[in-house]
Each structure stands twice: as structure tokens, then as C-alpha cells.
Amino acid sequence: MSKIVLLVIAFAAALWLVRGLRKRSNDKAATPAPPGAEDMVRCMHCGVHLPRGESVVSEQQYFCSAQHQRDFRQPR
Ligand SMILES: [Zn+2]
């Protein structure tokens, strides 16, 4: 009987270990590009920060999207 209990505990421990390792590797994969790799700019309309490469630039002003560029020029 005690053998079965030991087996269950060992199985649970192995499962917990595998799950922990998997979670750690997932965290690593989800990590974005290292900070400072690209300049961050601020949307002039909503103030959100985004990489310069993903921003819409207009007259040296940065926007998170073309929609916000339009909204900034013509506020409703
Ligand atoms: Zn915006």
C-alpha cells in the first residue's frame, strides 16, 4: 500500500516539475525584444508608447495608428 502512495507522490512531483519547466521556457519565448533595441515613441493623440518602427510618423509627430493621426488633425 505504501508503495502505491510513494508512486503517486513521485508521479505528482514529476508532473509538477515538468509543468514548472514548461512554464519557464514559455516565459522565455514570450519575452519581447530586449529593451533599448528600438526607440520608443509616444502617440500624440492617446499617449500610448510604441516602437518607432510601428508608429505612423507625420511632420515629426508620432501616432500609434493612421486613425489617431486623423483624429489628432481633425478632432470630432
Ligand atoms: Zn494613439
N, CA, C, O and the ligand as a Tripos MOL2 file, in Angstrom:
@<TRIPOS>MOLECULE
protein
  305   303    77     0     0
PROTEIN
NO_CHARGES

@<TRIPOS>ATOM
      1 N           0.8410   -1.2060    0.0000 N.3       1 MET1
      2 CA          0.0000    0.0000    0.0000 C.3       1 MET1
      3 C           0.8740    1.2530    0.0000 C.2       1 MET1
      4 O           0.6250    2.1980   -0.7490 O.2       1 MET1
      5 N           1.9050    1.2440    0.8560 N.am      2 SER2
      6 CA          2.7740    2.4230    0.9500 C.3       2 SER2
      7 C           3.5240    2.6350   -0.3660 C.2       2 SER2
      8 O           3.8920    3.7600   -0.7060 O.2       2 SER2
      9 N           3.7440    1.5470   -1.1000 N.am      3 LYS3
     10 CA          4.4200    1.6410   -2.3970 C.3       3 LYS3
     11 C           3.5850    2.4580   -3.3800 C.2       3 LYS3
     12 O           4.1080    3.2710   -4.1420 O.2       3 LYS3
     13 N           2.2790    2.2200   -3.3430 N.am      4 ILE4
     14 CA          1.3700    2.9430   -4.2440 C.3       4 ILE4
     15 C           1.3870    4.4380   -3.9170 C.2       4 ILE4
     16 O           1.4450    5.2870   -4.8070 O.2       4 ILE4
     17 N           1.3340    4.7310   -2.6280 N.am      5 VAL5
     18 CA          1.3570    6.1400   -2.1880 C.3       5 VAL5
     19 C           2.6360    6.8140   -2.6690 C.2       5 VAL5
     20 O           2.6170    7.9410   -3.1640 O.2       5 VAL5
     21 N           3.7500    6.0970   -2.5120 N.am      6 LEU6
     22 CA          5.0400    6.6390   -2.9300 C.3       6 LEU6
     23 C           5.0490    6.8870   -4.4340 C.2       6 LEU6
     24 O           5.5750    7.8930   -4.9090 O.2       6 LEU6
     25 N           4.4570    5.9500   -5.1730 N.am      7 LEU7
     26 CA          4.3970    6.0620   -6.6320 C.3       7 LEU7
     27 C           3.5890    7.2890   -7.0440 C.2       7 LEU7
     28 O           3.9750    8.0450   -7.9350 O.2       7 LEU7
     29 N           2.4420    7.4640   -6.3570 N.am      8 VAL8
     30 CA          1.5710    8.6180   -6.6650 C.3       8 VAL8
     31 C           2.3120    9.9180   -6.3900 C.2       8 VAL8
     32 O           2.2500   10.8620   -7.1790 O.2       8 VAL8
     33 N           3.0180    9.9570   -5.2570 N.am      9 ILE9
     34 CA          3.7600   11.1710   -4.8890 C.3       9 ILE9
     35 C           4.8540   11.4540   -5.9250 C.2       9 ILE9
     36 O           5.0590   12.5970   -6.3340 O.2       9 ILE9
     37 N           5.5510   10.3900   -6.3390 N.am     10 ALA10
     38 CA          6.6170   10.5500   -7.3380 C.3      10 ALA10
     39 C           6.0480   11.0550   -8.6580 C.2      10 ALA10
     40 O           6.6340   11.9110   -9.3210 O.2      10 ALA10
     41 N           4.8950   10.5070   -9.0220 N.am     11 PHE11
     42 CA          4.2370   10.9130  -10.2700 C.3      11 PHE11
     43 C           3.8340   12.3810  -10.2030 C.2      11 PHE11
     44 O           4.0460   13.1420  -11.1470 O.2      11 PHE11
     45 N           3.2510   12.7650   -9.0730 N.am     12 ALA12
     46 CA          2.8150   14.1480   -8.8920 C.3      12 ALA12
     47 C           4.0060   15.0980   -8.9430 C.2      12 ALA12
     48 O           3.9410   16.1720   -9.5420 O.2      12 ALA12
     49 N           5.0990   14.6790   -8.3000 N.am     13 ALA13
     50 CA          6.2970   15.5170   -8.2820 C.3      13 ALA13
     51 C           6.8550   15.6900   -9.6930 C.2      13 ALA13
     52 O           7.2670   16.7830  -10.0810 O.2      13 ALA13
     53 N           6.8620   14.5880  -10.4580 N.am     14 ALA14
     54 CA          7.3710   14.6390  -11.8330 C.3      14 ALA14
     55 C           6.5050   15.5660  -12.6750 C.2      14 ALA14
     56 O           7.0130   16.3660  -13.4610 O.2      14 ALA14
     57 N           5.1810   15.4470  -12.4990 N.am     15 LEU15
     58 CA          4.2510   16.2970  -13.2420 C.3      15 LEU15
     59 C           4.4950   17.7710  -12.9210 C.2      15 LEU15
     60 O           4.5400   18.6210  -13.8100 O.2      15 LEU15
     61 N           4.6520   18.0490  -11.6160 N.am     16 TRP16
     62 CA          4.8540   19.4230  -11.1470 C.3      16 TRP16
     63 C           6.1550   19.9860  -11.7320 C.2      16 TRP16
     64 O           6.2300   21.1520  -12.1180 O.2      16 TRP16
     65 N           7.1810   19.1190  -11.7860 N.am     17 LEU17
     66 CA          8.4850   19.5410  -12.3010 C.3      17 LEU17
     67 C           8.4010   19.8710  -13.7810 C.2      17 LEU17
     68 O           8.9060   20.8990  -14.2320 O.2      17 LEU17
     69 N           7.7480   18.9730  -14.5400 N.am     18 VAL18
     70 CA          7.6170   19.1770  -15.9880 C.3      18 VAL18
     71 C           6.8350   20.4490  -16.2620 C.2      18 VAL18
     72 O           7.1890   21.2390  -17.1370 O.2      18 VAL18
     73 N           5.7520   20.6340  -15.4890 N.am     19 ARG19
     74 CA          4.9200   21.8230  -15.6900 C.3      19 ARG19
     75 C           5.7250   23.0980  -15.4100 C.2      19 ARG19
     76 O           5.6100   24.0950  -16.1230 O.2      19 ARG19
     77 N           6.5360   23.0370  -14.3560 N.am     20 GLY20
     78 CA          7.3670   24.1920  -13.9910 C.3      20 GLY20
     79 C           8.3630   24.5240  -15.0860 C.2      20 GLY20
     80 O           8.5560   25.6880  -15.4350 O.2      20 GLY20
     81 N           8.9980   23.4810  -15.6290 N.am     21 LEU21
     82 CA          9.9880   23.6930  -16.6880 C.3      21 LEU21
     83 C           9.3250   24.2660  -17.9310 C.2      21 LEU21
     84 O           9.8600   25.1650  -18.5790 O.2      21 LEU21
     85 N           8.1360   23.7250  -18.2570 N.am     22 ARG22
     86 CA          7.4340   24.1770  -19.4570 C.3      22 ARG22
     87 C           7.0470   25.6520  -19.3230 C.2      22 ARG22
     88 O           7.1700   26.4330  -20.2660 O.2      22 ARG22
     89 N           6.5770   26.0100  -18.1280 N.am     23 LYS23
     90 CA          6.1640   27.3930  -17.8930 C.3      23 LYS23
     91 C           7.3630   28.3290  -18.0310 C.2      23 LYS23
     92 O           7.2560   29.4130  -18.6030 O.2      23 LYS23
     93 N           8.4960   27.8970  -17.5020 N.am     24 ARG24
     94 CA          9.6950   28.7350  -17.5600 C.3      24 ARG24
     95 C          10.1200   28.9690  -19.0090 C.2      24 ARG24
     96 O          10.4730   30.0860  -19.3860 O.2      24 ARG24
     97 N          10.0840   27.8960  -19.8260 N.am     25 SER25
     98 CA         10.5050   28.0290  -21.2300 C.3      25 SER25
     99 C           9.5090   28.8840  -22.0030 C.2      25 SER25
    100 O           9.8900   29.6100  -22.9210 O.2      25 SER25
    101 N           8.2260   28.7990  -21.6290 N.am     26 ASN26
    102 CA          7.2220   29.6450  -22.2650 C.3      26 ASN26
    103 C           7.4790   31.1120  -21.9460 C.2      26 ASN26
    104 O           7.3770   31.9730  -22.8200 O.2      26 ASN26
    105 N           7.8130   31.3880  -20.6920 N.am     27 ASP27
    106 CA          8.1030   32.7600  -20.3000 C.3      27 ASP27
    107 C           9.2620   33.3090  -21.1250 C.2      27 ASP27
    108 O           9.2610   34.4680  -21.5410 O.2      27 ASP27
    109 N          10.2440   32.4530  -21.3490 N.am     28 LYS28
    110 CA         11.4170   32.8730  -22.1100 C.3      28 LYS28
    111 C          11.0150   33.2090  -23.5480 C.2      28 LYS28
    112 O          11.4610   34.2070  -24.1140 O.2      28 LYS28
    113 N          10.1620   32.3530  -24.1280 N.am     29 ALA29
    114 CA          9.7510   32.5440  -25.5160 C.3      29 ALA29
    115 C           8.9010   33.7970  -25.6590 C.2      29 ALA29
    116 O           8.9480   34.4720  -26.6880 O.2      29 ALA29
    117 N           8.1140   34.1110  -24.6140 N.am     30 ALA30
    118 CA          7.2060   35.2470  -24.6990 C.3      30 ALA30
    119 C           7.9170   36.5730  -24.4730 C.2      30 ALA30
    120 O           7.3530   37.6370  -24.7300 O.2      30 ALA30
    121 N           9.1630   36.5100  -23.9910 N.am     31 THR31
    122 CA          9.8900   37.7440  -23.7140 C.3      31 THR31
    123 C          10.1140   38.5140  -25.0100 C.2      31 THR31
    124 O          10.6550   37.9610  -25.9670 O.2      31 THR31
    125 N           9.7140   39.7620  -25.0550 N.am     32 PRO32
    126 CA          9.9050   40.5520  -26.2700 C.3      32 PRO32
    127 C          11.3630   40.9450  -26.4640 C.2      32 PRO32
    128 O          12.2150   40.6290  -25.6330 O.2      32 PRO32
    129 N          11.6380   41.6210  -27.5420 N.am     33 ALA33
    130 CA         12.9990   42.0670  -27.8450 C.3      33 ALA33
    131 C          13.5590   42.8340  -26.6540 C.2      33 ALA33
    132 O          12.8120   43.5050  -25.9420 O.2      33 ALA33
    133 N          14.8580   42.7390  -26.4340 N.am     34 PRO34
    134 CA         15.4510   43.4050  -25.2790 C.3      34 PRO34
    135 C          15.1770   44.9020  -25.2970 C.2      34 PRO34
    136 O          15.1900   45.5270  -26.3570 O.2      34 PRO34
    137 N          14.9300   45.4740  -24.1240 N.am     35 PRO35
    138 CA         14.6220   46.9060  -24.0720 C.3      35 PRO35
    139 C          15.7980   47.7300  -24.5910 C.2      35 PRO35
    140 O          16.9590   47.3680  -24.4010 O.2      35 PRO35
    141 N          15.4840   48.8210  -25.2370 N.am     36 GLY36
    142 CA         16.5260   49.6800  -25.7680 C.3      36 GLY36
    143 C          16.9360   49.2770  -27.1540 C.2      36 GLY36
    144 O          17.7470   49.9580  -27.7800 O.2      36 GLY36
    145 N          16.3800   48.1500  -27.6670 N.am     37 ALA37
    146 CA         16.7190   47.7120  -29.0100 C.3      37 ALA37
    147 C          16.1580   48.6820  -30.0430 C.2      37 ALA37
    148 O          16.7550   48.9040  -31.0970 O.2      37 ALA37
    149 N          15.0050   49.2530  -29.7230 N.am     38 GLU38
    150 CA         14.3920   50.2050  -30.6440 C.3      38 GLU38
    151 C          13.8530   51.3860  -29.8460 C.2      38 GLU38
    152 O          13.3780   51.2080  -28.7240 O.2      38 GLU38
    153 N          13.9200   52.5670  -30.4000 N.am     39 ASP39
    154 CA         13.4050   53.7480  -29.7200 C.3      39 ASP39
    155 C          11.9000   53.6360  -29.5310 C.2      39 ASP39
    156 O          11.1820   53.1550  -30.4080 O.2      39 ASP39
    157 N          11.4370   54.0840  -28.3760 N.am     40 MET40
    158 CA         10.0070   54.1180  -28.1300 C.3      40 MET40
    159 C           9.5240   55.5430  -28.3690 C.2      40 MET40
    160 O          10.1810   56.5110  -27.9850 O.2      40 MET40
    161 N           8.3760   55.6520  -29.0050 N.am     41 VAL41
    162 CA          7.7920   56.9680  -29.2460 C.3      41 VAL41
    163 C           6.3910   56.9950  -28.6380 C.2      41 VAL41
    164 O           5.8220   55.9530  -28.3130 O.2      41 VAL41
    165 N           5.8510   58.1920  -28.4910 N.am     42 ARG42
    166 CA          4.5650   58.3630  -27.8210 C.3      42 ARG42
    167 C           3.5480   58.8800  -28.8280 C.2      42 ARG42
    168 O           3.8160   59.8250  -29.5690 O.2      42 ARG42
    169 N           2.3890   58.2540  -28.8460 N.am     43 CYS43
    170 CA          1.3180   58.6980  -29.7320 C.3      43 CYS43
    171 C           0.8540   60.0790  -29.2850 C.2      43 CYS43
    172 O           0.5550   60.2850  -28.1090 O.2      43 CYS43
    173 N           0.7940   61.0130  -30.2100 N.am     44 MET44
    174 CA          0.4000   62.3800  -29.8730 C.3      44 MET44
    175 C          -1.0760   62.4500  -29.4980 C.2      44 MET44
    176 O          -1.5070   63.3950  -28.8370 O.2      44 MET44
    177 N          -1.8420   61.4610  -29.9130 N.am     45 HIS45
    178 CA         -3.2980   61.5110  -29.6890 C.3      45 HIS45
    179 C          -3.6840   60.8450  -28.3710 C.2      45 HIS45
    180 O          -4.3690   61.4560  -27.5510 O.2      45 HIS45
    181 N          -3.2530   59.6010  -28.1560 N.am     46 CYS46
    182 CA         -3.6950   58.8710  -26.9650 C.3      46 CYS46
    183 C          -2.5700   58.6680  -25.9640 C.2      46 CYS46
    184 O          -2.8280   58.2450  -24.8370 O.2      46 CYS46
    185 N          -1.3310   58.9560  -26.3390 N.am     47 GLY47
    186 CA         -0.2330   58.9040  -25.3830 C.3      47 GLY47
    187 C           0.3590   57.5310  -25.1690 C.2      47 GLY47
    188 O           1.2060   57.3530  -24.2930 O.2      47 GLY47
    189 N          -0.0690   56.5550  -25.9540 N.am     48 VAL48
    190 CA          0.4550   55.1970  -25.8000 C.3      48 VAL48
    191 C           1.8890   55.1480  -26.3400 C.2      48 VAL48
    192 O           2.2120   55.8240  -27.3160 O.2      48 VAL48
    193 N           2.7390   54.3500  -25.7020 N.am     49 HIS49
    194 CA          4.1200   54.2060  -26.1550 C.3      49 HIS49
    195 C           4.2260   53.0020  -27.0760 C.2      49 HIS49
    196 O           3.6420   51.9540  -26.8040 O.2      49 HIS49
    197 N           4.9640   53.1500  -28.1550 N.am     50 LEU50
    198 CA          5.1460   52.0460  -29.0980 C.3      50 LEU50
    199 C           6.4920   52.2000  -29.8010 C.2      50 LEU50
    200 O           7.0500   53.2970  -29.8480 O.2      50 LEU50
    201 N           7.0150   51.0960  -30.3510 N.am     51 PRO51
    202 CA          8.2910   51.1820  -31.0600 C.3      51 PRO51
    203 C           8.1840   52.1270  -32.2570 C.2      51 PRO51
    204 O           7.1550   52.1890  -32.9280 O.2      51 PRO51
    205 N           9.2560   52.8510  -32.5030 N.am     52 ARG52
    206 CA          9.2520   53.8190  -33.5900 C.3      52 ARG52
    207 C           8.8920   53.1610  -34.9170 C.2      52 ARG52
    208 O           8.1970   53.7460  -35.7480 O.2      52 ARG52
    209 N           9.3800   51.9250  -35.1040 N.am     53 GLY53
    210 CA          9.1320   51.2170  -36.3560 C.3      53 GLY53
    211 C           7.6610   50.9090  -36.6030 C.2      53 GLY53
    212 O           7.2470   50.7190  -37.7460 O.2      53 GLY53
    213 N           6.8630   50.8570  -35.5190 N.am     54 GLU54
    214 CA          5.4380   50.5300  -35.6700 C.3      54 GLU54
    215 C           4.5740   51.7810  -35.6660 C.2      54 GLU54
    216 O           3.3520   51.6900  -35.7840 O.2      54 GLU54
    217 N           5.1930   52.9450  -35.5330 N.am     55 SER55
    218 CA          4.4070   54.1630  -35.4170 C.3      55 SER55
    219 C           4.1510   54.7780  -36.7840 C.2      55 SER55
    220 O           4.8320   54.4780  -37.7650 O.2      55 SER55
    221 N           3.1450   55.6490  -36.8190 N.am     56 VAL56
    222 CA          2.8540   56.4340  -38.0150 C.3      56 VAL56
    223 C           3.4560   57.8160  -37.7790 C.2      56 VAL56
    224 O           3.1060   58.4990  -36.8160 O.2      56 VAL56
    225 N           4.3620   58.2210  -38.6620 N.am     57 VAL57
    226 CA          5.0500   59.4980  -38.4830 C.3      57 VAL57
    227 C           4.4430   60.5340  -39.4160 C.2      57 VAL57
    228 O           4.2270   60.2780  -40.6000 O.2      57 VAL57
    229 N           4.1710   61.7090  -38.8590 N.am     58 SER58
    230 CA          3.6240   62.7960  -39.6620 C.3      58 SER58
    231 C           4.1560   64.1080  -39.1230 C.2      58 SER58
    232 O           3.8550   64.4800  -37.9880 O.2      58 SER58
    233 N           4.9330   64.8070  -39.9110 N.am     59 GLU59
    234 CA          5.5070   66.1000  -39.5210 C.3      59 GLU59
    235 C           6.2080   65.9920  -38.1690 C.2      59 GLU59
    236 O           6.0070   66.8250  -37.2850 O.2      59 GLU59
    237 N           7.0380   64.9470  -38.0220 N.am     60 GLN60
    238 CA          7.8510   64.7050  -36.8350 C.3      60 GLN60
    239 C           6.9880   64.4620  -35.6020 C.2      60 GLN60
    240 O           7.4590   64.6160  -34.4760 O.2      60 GLN60
    241 N           5.7350   64.0850  -35.8050 N.am     61 GLN61
    242 CA          4.8810   63.6860  -34.6960 C.3      61 GLN61
    243 C           4.5340   62.2240  -34.9010 C.2      61 GLN61
    244 O           4.3200   61.7760  -36.0280 O.2      61 GLN61
    245 N           4.4810   61.4880  -33.8070 N.am     62 TYR62
    246 CA          4.2670   60.0450  -33.8830 C.3      62 TYR62
    247 C           2.8560   59.6800  -33.4400 C.2      62 TYR62
    248 O           2.2950   60.2720  -32.5180 O.2      62 TYR62
    249 N           2.3070   58.6930  -34.1230 N.am     63 PHE63
    250 CA          0.9650   58.2160  -33.7800 C.3      63 PHE63
    251 C           0.9760   56.6930  -33.7600 C.2      63 PHE63
    252 O           1.7730   56.0600  -34.4520 O.2      63 PHE63
    253 N           0.0750   56.1030  -32.9530 N.am     64 CYS64
    254 CA          0.0280   54.6470  -32.8560 C.3      64 CYS64
    255 C          -0.6700   54.0510  -34.0740 C.2      64 CYS64
    256 O          -0.4760   52.8760  -34.3840 O.2      64 CYS64
    257 N          -1.4770   54.8470  -34.7640 N.am     65 SER65
    258 CA         -2.1970   54.3340  -35.9300 C.3      65 SER65
    259 C          -2.5800   55.5040  -36.8310 C.2      65 SER65
    260 O          -2.5700   56.6600  -36.4080 O.2      65 SER65
    261 N          -2.9140   55.1880  -38.0660 N.am     66 ALA66
    262 CA         -3.3600   56.2180  -39.0040 C.3      66 ALA66
    263 C          -4.6590   56.8530  -38.5120 C.2      66 ALA66
    264 O          -4.9180   58.0340  -38.7430 O.2      66 ALA66
    265 N          -5.4660   56.0430  -37.8290 N.am     67 GLN67
    266 CA         -6.7260   56.5580  -37.2770 C.3      67 GLN67
    267 C          -6.4540   57.6900  -36.2900 C.2      67 GLN67
    268 O          -7.1190   58.7250  -36.3330 O.2      67 GLN67
    269 N          -5.4830   57.4980  -35.4020 N.am     68 HIS68
    270 CA         -5.1760   58.5280  -34.4090 C.3      68 HIS68
    271 C          -4.5040   59.7270  -35.0560 C.2      68 HIS68
    272 O          -4.6320   60.8480  -34.5650 O.2      68 HIS68
    273 N          -3.7970   59.5050  -36.1430 N.am     69 GLN69
    274 CA         -3.2040   60.6290  -36.8790 C.3      69 GLN69
    275 C          -4.3330   61.5170  -37.3990 C.2      69 GLN69
    276 O          -4.2690   62.7430  -37.2990 O.2      69 GLN69
    277 N          -5.3690   60.8820  -37.9590 N.am     70 ARG70
    278 CA         -6.5220   61.6340  -38.4810 C.3      70 ARG70
    279 C          -7.2670   62.3270  -37.3420 C.2      70 ARG70
    280 O          -7.6360   63.4960  -37.4470 O.2      70 ARG70
    281 N          -7.4850   61.5740  -36.2360 N.am     71 ASP71
    282 CA         -8.2390   62.1400  -35.1130 C.3      71 ASP71
    283 C          -7.5130   63.3440  -34.5110 C.2      71 ASP71
    284 O          -8.1440   64.2980  -34.0540 O.2      71 ASP71
    285 N          -6.1890   63.2860  -34.5170 N.am     72 PHE72
    286 CA         -5.4030   64.3790  -33.9430 C.3      72 PHE72
    287 C          -5.5440   65.6340  -34.8070 C.2      72 PHE72
    288 O          -5.6050   66.7490  -34.2890 O.2      72 PHE72
    289 N          -5.5940   65.4430  -36.1180 N.am     73 ARG73
    290 CA         -5.6990   66.5680  -37.0410 C.3      73 ARG73
    291 C          -7.1150   67.1440  -37.0310 C.2      73 ARG73
    292 O          -7.3050   68.3590  -37.0810 O.2      73 ARG73
    293 N          -8.0930   66.2600  -36.9660 N.am     74 GLN74
    294 CA         -9.4930   66.7160  -37.0220 C.3      74 GLN74
    295 C         -10.2640   66.1430  -35.8510 C.2      74 GLN74
    296 O         -10.9850   65.1560  -35.9970 O.2      74 GLN74
    297 N         -10.1120   66.7630  -34.6820 N.am     75 PRO75
    298 CA        -10.8620   66.2590  -33.5130 C.3      75 PRO75
    299 C         -12.3630   66.4210  -33.7360 C.2      75 PRO75
    300 O         -12.8350   67.4280  -34.2650 O.2      75 PRO75
    301 N         -13.0950   65.3860  -33.3100 N.am     76 ARG76
    302 CA        -14.5380   65.4610  -33.5350 C.3      76 ARG76
    303 C         -15.1850   66.4240  -32.5550 C.2      76 ARG76
    304 O         -16.4000   66.6180  -32.5910 O.2      76 ARG76
    305 ZN         -2.9170   56.6160  -30.3570 Zn       77 ZN77
@<TRIPOS>BOND
     1     1     2 1
     2     2     3 1
     3     3     4 2
     4     3     5 am
     5     5     6 1
     6     6     7 1
     7     7     8 2
     8     7     9 am
     9     9    10 1
    10    10    11 1
    11    11    12 2
    12    11    13 am
    13    13    14 1
    14    14    15 1
    15    15    16 2
    16    15    17 am
    17    17    18 1
    18    18    19 1
    19    19    20 2
    20    19    21 am
    21    21    22 1
    22    22    23 1
    23    23    24 2
    24    23    25 am
    25    25    26 1
    26    26    27 1
    27    27    28 2
    28    27    29 am
    29    29    30 1
    30    30    31 1
    31    31    32 2
    32    31    33 am
    33    33    34 1
    34    34    35 1
    35    35    36 2
    36    35    37 am
    37    37    38 1
    38    38    39 1
    39    39    40 2
    40    39    41 am
    41    41    42 1
    42    42    43 1
    43    43    44 2
    44    43    45 am
    45    45    46 1
    46    46    47 1
    47    47    48 2
    48    47    49 am
    49    49    50 1
    50    50    51 1
    51    51    52 2
    52    51    53 am
    53    53    54 1
    54    54    55 1
    55    55    56 2
    56    55    57 am
    57    57    58 1
    58    58    59 1
    59    59    60 2
    60    59    61 am
    61    61    62 1
    62    62    63 1
    63    63    64 2
    64    63    65 am
    65    65    66 1
    66    66    67 1
    67    67    68 2
    68    67    69 am
    69    69    70 1
    70    70    71 1
    71    71    72 2
    72    71    73 am
    73    73    74 1
    74    74    75 1
    75    75    76 2
    76    75    77 am
    77    77    78 1
    78    78    79 1
    79    79    80 2
    80    79    81 am
    81    81    82 1
    82    82    83 1
    83    83    84 2
    84    83    85 am
    85    85    86 1
    86    86    87 1
    87    87    88 2
    88    87    89 am
    89    89    90 1
    90    90    91 1
    91    91    92 2
    92    91    93 am
    93    93    94 1
    94    94    95 1
    95    95    96 2
    96    95    97 am
    97    97    98 1
    98    98    99 1
    99    99   100 2
   100    99   101 am
   101   101   102 1
   102   102   103 1
   103   103   104 2
   104   103   105 am
   105   105   106 1
   106   106   107 1
   107   107   108 2
   108   107   109 am
   109   109   110 1
   110   110   111 1
   111   111   112 2
   112   111   113 am
   113   113   114 1
   114   114   115 1
   115   115   116 2
   116   115   117 am
   117   117   118 1
   118   118   119 1
   119   119   120 2
   120   119   121 am
   121   121   122 1
   122   122   123 1
   123   123   124 2
   124   123   125 am
   125   125   126 1
   126   126   127 1
   127   127   128 2
   128   127   129 am
   129   129   130 1
   130   130   131 1
   131   131   132 2
   132   131   133 am
   133   133   134 1
   134   134   135 1
   135   135   136 2
   136   135   137 am
   137   137   138 1
   138   138   139 1
   139   139   140 2
   140   139   141 am
   141   141   142 1
   142   142   143 1
   143   143   144 2
   144   143   145 am
   145   145   146 1
   146   146   147 1
   147   147   148 2
   148   147   149 am
   149   149   150 1
   150   150   151 1
   151   151   152 2
   152   151   153 am
   153   153   154 1
   154   154   155 1
   155   155   156 2
   156   155   157 am
   157   157   158 1
   158   158   159 1
   159   159   160 2
   160   159   161 am
   161   161   162 1
   162   162   163 1
   163   163   164 2
   164   163   165 am
   165   165   166 1
   166   166   167 1
   167   167   168 2
   168   167   169 am
   169   169   170 1
   170   170   171 1
   171   171   172 2
   172   171   173 am
   173   173   174 1
   174   174   175 1
   175   175   176 2
   176   175   177 am
   177   177   178 1
   178   178   179 1
   179   179   180 2
   180   179   181 am
   181   181   182 1
   182   182   183 1
   183   183   184 2
   184   183   185 am
   185   185   186 1
   186   186   187 1
   187   187   188 2
   188   187   189 am
   189   189   190 1
   190   190   191 1
   191   191   192 2
   192   191   193 am
   193   193   194 1
   194   194   195 1
   195   195   196 2
   196   195   197 am
   197   197   198 1
   198   198   199 1
   199   199   200 2
   200   199   201 am
   201   201   202 1
   202   202   203 1
   203   203   204 2
   204   203   205 am
   205   205   206 1
   206   206   207 1
   207   207   208 2
   208   207   209 am
   209   209   210 1
   210   210   211 1
   211   211   212 2
   212   211   213 am
   213   213   214 1
   214   214   215 1
   215   215   216 2
   216   215   217 am
   217   217   218 1
   218   218   219 1
   219   219   220 2
   220   219   221 am
   221   221   222 1
   222   222   223 1
   223   223   224 2
   224   223   225 am
   225   225   226 1
   226   226   227 1
   227   227   228 2
   228   227   229 am
   229   229   230 1
   230   230   231 1
   231   231   232 2
   232   231   233 am
   233   233   234 1
   234   234   235 1
   235   235   236 2
   236   235   237 am
   237   237   238 1
   238   238   239 1
   239   239   240 2
   240   239   241 am
   241   241   242 1
   242   242   243 1
   243   243   244 2
   244   243   245 am
   245   245   246 1
   246   246   247 1
   247   247   248 2
   248   247   249 am
   249   249   250 1
   250   250   251 1
   251   251   252 2
   252   251   253 am
   253   253   254 1
   254   254   255 1
   255   255   256 2
   256   255   257 am
   257   257   258 1
   258   258   259 1
   259   259   260 2
   260   259   261 am
   261   261   262 1
   262   262   263 1
   263   263   264 2
   264   263   265 am
   265   265   266 1
   266   266   267 1
   267   267   268 2
   268   267   269 am
   269   269   270 1
   270   270   271 1
   271   271   272 2
   272   271   273 am
   273   273   274 1
   274   274   275 1
   275   275   276 2
   276   275   277 am
   277   277   278 1
   278   278   279 1
   279   279   280 2
   280   279   281 am
   281   281   282 1
   282   282   283 1
   283   283   284 2
   284   283   285 am
   285   285   286 1
   286   286   287 1
   287   287   288 2
   288   287   289 am
   289   289   290 1
   290   290   291 1
   291   291   292 2
   292   291   293 am
   293   293   294 1
   294   294   295 1
   295   295   296 2
   296   295   297 am
   297   297   298 1
   298   298   299 1
   299   299   300 2
   300   299   301 am
   301   301   302 1
   302   302   303 1
   303   303   304 2
@<TRIPOS>SUBSTRUCTURE
     1 MET1         2 RESIDUE 1 A MET
     2 SER2         6 RESIDUE 1 A SER
     3 LYS3        10 RESIDUE 1 A LYS
     4 ILE4        14 RESIDUE 1 A ILE
     5 VAL5        18 RESIDUE 1 A VAL
     6 LEU6        22 RESIDUE 1 A LEU
     7 LEU7        26 RESIDUE 1 A LEU
     8 VAL8        30 RESIDUE 1 A VAL
     9 ILE9        34 RESIDUE 1 A ILE
    10 ALA10       38 RESIDUE 1 A ALA
    11 PHE11       42 RESIDUE 1 A PHE
    12 ALA12       46 RESIDUE 1 A ALA
    13 ALA13       50 RESIDUE 1 A ALA
    14 ALA14       54 RESIDUE 1 A ALA
    15 LEU15       58 RESIDUE 1 A LEU
    16 TRP16       62 RESIDUE 1 A TRP
    17 LEU17       66 RESIDUE 1 A LEU
    18 VAL18       70 RESIDUE 1 A VAL
    19 ARG19       74 RESIDUE 1 A ARG
    20 GLY20       78 RESIDUE 1 A GLY
    21 LEU21       82 RESIDUE 1 A LEU
    22 ARG22       86 RESIDUE 1 A ARG
    23 LYS23       90 RESIDUE 1 A LYS
    24 ARG24       94 RESIDUE 1 A ARG
    25 SER25       98 RESIDUE 1 A SER
    26 ASN26      102 RESIDUE 1 A ASN
    27 ASP27      106 RESIDUE 1 A ASP
    28 LYS28      110 RESIDUE 1 A LYS
    29 ALA29      114 RESIDUE 1 A ALA
    30 ALA30      118 RESIDUE 1 A ALA
    31 THR31      122 RESIDUE 1 A THR
    32 PRO32      126 RESIDUE 1 A PRO
    33 ALA33      130 RESIDUE 1 A ALA
    34 PRO34      134 RESIDUE 1 A PRO
    35 PRO35      138 RESIDUE 1 A PRO
    36 GLY36      142 RESIDUE 1 A GLY
    37 ALA37      146 RESIDUE 1 A ALA
    38 GLU38      150 RESIDUE 1 A GLU
    39 ASP39      154 RESIDUE 1 A ASP
    40 MET40      158 RESIDUE 1 A MET
    41 VAL41      162 RESIDUE 1 A VAL
    42 ARG42      166 RESIDUE 1 A ARG
    43 CYS43      170 RESIDUE 1 A CYS
    44 MET44      174 RESIDUE 1 A MET
    45 HIS45      178 RESIDUE 1 A HIS
    46 CYS46      182 RESIDUE 1 A CYS
    47 GLY47      186 RESIDUE 1 A GLY
    48 VAL48      190 RESIDUE 1 A VAL
    49 HIS49      194 RESIDUE 1 A HIS
    50 LEU50      198 RESIDUE 1 A LEU
    51 PRO51      202 RESIDUE 1 A PRO
    52 ARG52      206 RESIDUE 1 A ARG
    53 GLY53      210 RESIDUE 1 A GLY
    54 GLU54      214 RESIDUE 1 A GLU
    55 SER55      218 RESIDUE 1 A SER
    56 VAL56      222 RESIDUE 1 A VAL
    57 VAL57      226 RESIDUE 1 A VAL
    58 SER58      230 RESIDUE 1 A SER
    59 GLU59      234 RESIDUE 1 A GLU
    60 GLN60      238 RESIDUE 1 A GLN
    61 GLN61      242 RESIDUE 1 A GLN
    62 TYR62      246 RESIDUE 1 A TYR
    63 PHE63      250 RESIDUE 1 A PHE
    64 CYS64      254 RESIDUE 1 A CYS
    65 SER65      258 RESIDUE 1 A SER
    66 ALA66      262 RESIDUE 1 A ALA
    67 GLN67      266 RESIDUE 1 A GLN
    68 HIS68      270 RESIDUE 1 A HIS
    69 GLN69      274 RESIDUE 1 A GLN
    70 ARG70      278 RESIDUE 1 A ARG
    71 ASP71      282 RESIDUE 1 A ASP
    72 PHE72      286 RESIDUE 1 A PHE
    73 ARG73      290 RESIDUE 1 A ARG
    74 GLN74      294 RESIDUE 1 A GLN
    75 PRO75      298 RESIDUE 1 A PRO
    76 ARG76      302 RESIDUE 1 A ARG
    77 ZN77       305 GROUP 0 **** ****
